[in-house]
Amino acid sequence: MSNPALIDHKEIDAALAGSTWKREGDHLVLESTQPTFLDALAFVNAVGDLAEDHDHHPDIDIRYTKVILSVSTHVSNGLTQRDLDFARSVDELL
Protein backbone atom coordinates (compact mmCIF):
# COMPACT_ATOMS: atom_id res chain seq x y z
CA MET A 1 0.00 0.00 0.00
CA SER A 2 1.34 3.43 -0.92
CA ASN A 3 1.53 6.45 1.35
CA PRO A 4 -1.53 8.71 1.30
CA ALA A 5 -1.12 11.76 -0.95
CA LEU A 6 -0.35 15.09 0.68
CA ILE A 7 -2.94 17.85 0.38
CA ASP A 8 -1.92 21.45 -0.33
CA HIS A 9 -2.18 23.77 2.70
CA LYS A 10 -4.60 26.09 0.86
CA GLU A 11 -6.92 23.15 0.22
CA ILE A 12 -6.64 22.09 3.87
CA ASP A 13 -7.42 25.62 5.07
CA ALA A 14 -10.48 25.76 2.81
CA ALA A 15 -11.68 22.37 4.08
CA LEU A 16 -11.32 23.58 7.67
CA ALA A 17 -13.46 26.69 7.17
CA GLY A 18 -16.06 26.68 9.91
CA SER A 19 -14.35 23.78 11.69
CA THR A 20 -13.10 23.72 15.26
CA TRP A 21 -9.72 22.50 13.94
CA LYS A 22 -6.79 24.72 12.90
CA ARG A 23 -3.84 23.94 10.72
CA GLU A 24 -0.52 24.47 12.48
CA GLY A 25 2.18 23.67 9.95
CA ASP A 26 1.80 20.03 8.98
CA HIS A 27 -0.63 19.21 11.78
CA LEU A 28 -4.33 19.70 12.41
CA VAL A 29 -4.91 20.86 15.97
CA LEU A 30 -8.08 21.00 18.05
CA GLU A 31 -8.38 22.58 21.49
CA SER A 32 -11.52 21.61 23.36
CA THR A 33 -12.49 22.65 26.86
CA GLN A 34 -14.94 20.32 28.55
CA PRO A 35 -17.13 21.21 31.56
CA THR A 36 -15.37 18.86 34.00
CA PHE A 37 -12.31 16.64 34.19
CA LEU A 38 -14.53 13.57 33.86
CA ASP A 39 -16.10 15.04 30.72
CA ALA A 40 -12.60 15.62 29.33
CA LEU A 41 -11.72 11.99 30.01
CA ALA A 42 -14.95 10.82 28.35
CA PHE A 43 -14.13 12.96 25.30
CA VAL A 44 -10.62 11.50 25.13
CA ASN A 45 -12.03 7.98 25.34
CA ALA A 46 -14.49 8.73 22.53
CA VAL A 47 -11.63 10.13 20.43
CA GLY A 48 -9.68 6.95 21.19
CA ASP A 49 -12.54 4.84 19.82
CA LEU A 50 -12.60 6.96 16.65
CA ALA A 51 -8.84 6.65 16.31
CA GLU A 52 -9.11 2.88 16.43
CA ASP A 53 -11.99 2.91 13.91
CA HIS A 54 -9.94 5.10 11.53
CA ASP A 55 -6.63 3.40 12.31
CA HIS A 56 -5.33 6.96 12.62
CA HIS A 57 -4.14 8.10 16.03
CA PRO A 58 -3.73 11.70 17.22
CA ASP A 59 -1.39 13.03 19.84
CA ILE A 60 -3.53 13.80 22.88
CA ASP A 61 -2.75 16.27 25.66
CA ILE A 62 -5.19 16.56 28.56
CA ARG A 63 -4.87 19.23 31.22
CA TYR A 64 -7.77 19.17 33.63
CA THR A 65 -10.73 20.21 31.42
CA LYS A 66 -8.69 21.19 28.35
CA VAL A 67 -7.96 18.59 25.67
CA ILE A 68 -5.60 19.26 22.76
CA LEU A 69 -5.54 16.91 19.79
CA SER A 70 -2.91 17.01 17.05
CA VAL A 71 -3.05 14.83 13.97
CA SER A 72 -0.84 14.38 10.92
CA THR A 73 -0.09 11.54 8.56
CA HIS A 74 3.42 10.70 9.71
CA VAL A 75 4.10 8.15 6.97
CA SER A 76 3.40 10.89 4.37
CA ASN A 77 5.18 13.64 6.34
CA GLY A 78 2.22 15.99 6.26
CA LEU A 79 -1.52 16.37 5.92
CA THR A 80 -3.67 14.00 3.91
CA GLN A 81 -7.33 13.16 3.42
CA ARG A 82 -7.01 10.78 6.38
CA ASP A 83 -6.43 13.78 8.64
CA LEU A 84 -9.44 15.67 7.31
CA ASP A 85 -11.66 12.58 7.65
CA PHE A 86 -10.51 12.07 11.22
CA ALA A 87 -11.07 15.74 12.08
CA ARG A 88 -14.62 15.60 10.69
CA SER A 89 -15.35 12.53 12.80
CA VAL A 90 -14.11 14.28 15.95
CA ASP A 91 -16.20 17.35 15.08
CA GLU A 92 -19.28 15.09 15.13
CA LEU A 93 -18.47 14.24 18.77
CA LEU A 94 -18.60 17.93 19.66
MIZA-380970 format. One record per residue (C-alpha): residue in one letter; residue number from 1; x negated, y negated, z negated. Coordinates in Angstrom, 2 decimals, always signed. Layout:
SITE   r     k      east     north        up
SITE   a   NUM         X         Y         Z
...
// end
This chain:
SITE   r     k      east     north        up
SITE   m     1     +0.00     +0.00     +0.00
SITE   s     2     -1.34     -3.43     +0.92
SITE   n     3     -1.53     -6.45     -1.35
SITE   p     4     +1.53     -8.71     -1.30
SITE   a     5     +1.12    -11.76     +0.95
SITE   l     6     +0.35    -15.09     -0.68
SITE   i     7     +2.94    -17.85     -0.38
SITE   d     8     +1.92    -21.45     +0.33
SITE   h     9     +2.18    -23.77     -2.70
SITE   k    10     +4.60    -26.09     -0.86
SITE   e    11     +6.92    -23.15     -0.22
SITE   i    12     +6.64    -22.09     -3.87
SITE   d    13     +7.42    -25.62     -5.07
SITE   a    14    +10.48    -25.76     -2.81
SITE   a    15    +11.68    -22.37     -4.08
SITE   l    16    +11.32    -23.58     -7.67
SITE   a    17    +13.46    -26.69     -7.17
SITE   g    18    +16.06    -26.68     -9.91
SITE   s    19    +14.35    -23.78    -11.69
SITE   t    20    +13.10    -23.72    -15.26
SITE   w    21     +9.72    -22.50    -13.94
SITE   k    22     +6.79    -24.72    -12.90
SITE   r    23     +3.84    -23.94    -10.72
SITE   e    24     +0.52    -24.47    -12.48
SITE   g    25     -2.18    -23.67     -9.95
SITE   d    26     -1.80    -20.03     -8.98
SITE   h    27     +0.63    -19.21    -11.78
SITE   l    28     +4.33    -19.70    -12.41
SITE   v    29     +4.91    -20.86    -15.97
SITE   l    30     +8.08    -21.00    -18.05
SITE   e    31     +8.38    -22.58    -21.49
SITE   s    32    +11.52    -21.61    -23.36
SITE   t    33    +12.49    -22.65    -26.86
SITE   q    34    +14.94    -20.32    -28.55
SITE   p    35    +17.13    -21.21    -31.56
SITE   t    36    +15.37    -18.86    -34.00
SITE   f    37    +12.31    -16.64    -34.19
SITE   l    38    +14.53    -13.57    -33.86
SITE   d    39    +16.10    -15.04    -30.72
SITE   a    40    +12.60    -15.62    -29.33
SITE   l    41    +11.72    -11.99    -30.01
SITE   a    42    +14.95    -10.82    -28.35
SITE   f    43    +14.13    -12.96    -25.30
SITE   v    44    +10.62    -11.50    -25.13
SITE   n    45    +12.03     -7.98    -25.34
SITE   a    46    +14.49     -8.73    -22.53
SITE   v    47    +11.63    -10.13    -20.43
SITE   g    48     +9.68     -6.95    -21.19
SITE   d    49    +12.54     -4.84    -19.82
SITE   l    50    +12.60     -6.96    -16.65
SITE   a    51     +8.84     -6.65    -16.31
SITE   e    52     +9.11     -2.88    -16.43
SITE   d    53    +11.99     -2.91    -13.91
SITE   h    54     +9.94     -5.10    -11.53
SITE   d    55     +6.63     -3.40    -12.31
SITE   h    56     +5.33     -6.96    -12.62
SITE   h    57     +4.14     -8.10    -16.03
SITE   p    58     +3.73    -11.70    -17.22
SITE   d    59     +1.39    -13.03    -19.84
SITE   i    60     +3.53    -13.80    -22.88
SITE   d    61     +2.75    -16.27    -25.66
SITE   i    62     +5.19    -16.56    -28.56
SITE   r    63     +4.87    -19.23    -31.22
SITE   y    64     +7.77    -19.17    -33.63
SITE   t    65    +10.73    -20.21    -31.42
SITE   k    66     +8.69    -21.19    -28.35
SITE   v    67     +7.96    -18.59    -25.67
SITE   i    68     +5.60    -19.26    -22.76
SITE   l    69     +5.54    -16.91    -19.79
SITE   s    70     +2.91    -17.01    -17.05
SITE   v    71     +3.05    -14.83    -13.97
SITE   s    72     +0.84    -14.38    -10.92
SITE   t    73     +0.09    -11.54     -8.56
SITE   h    74     -3.42    -10.70     -9.71
SITE   v    75     -4.10     -8.15     -6.97
SITE   s    76     -3.40    -10.89     -4.37
SITE   n    77     -5.18    -13.64     -6.34
SITE   g    78     -2.22    -15.99     -6.26
SITE   l    79     +1.52    -16.37     -5.92
SITE   t    80     +3.67    -14.00     -3.91
SITE   q    81     +7.33    -13.16     -3.42
SITE   r    82     +7.01    -10.78     -6.38
SITE   d    83     +6.43    -13.78     -8.64
SITE   l    84     +9.44    -15.67     -7.31
SITE   d    85    +11.66    -12.58     -7.65
SITE   f    86    +10.51    -12.07    -11.22
SITE   a    87    +11.07    -15.74    -12.08
SITE   r    88    +14.62    -15.60    -10.69
SITE   s    89    +15.35    -12.53    -12.80
SITE   v    90    +14.11    -14.28    -15.95
SITE   d    91    +16.20    -17.35    -15.08
SITE   e    92    +19.28    -15.09    -15.13
SITE   l    93    +18.47    -14.24    -18.77
SITE   l    94    +18.60    -17.93    -19.66
// end
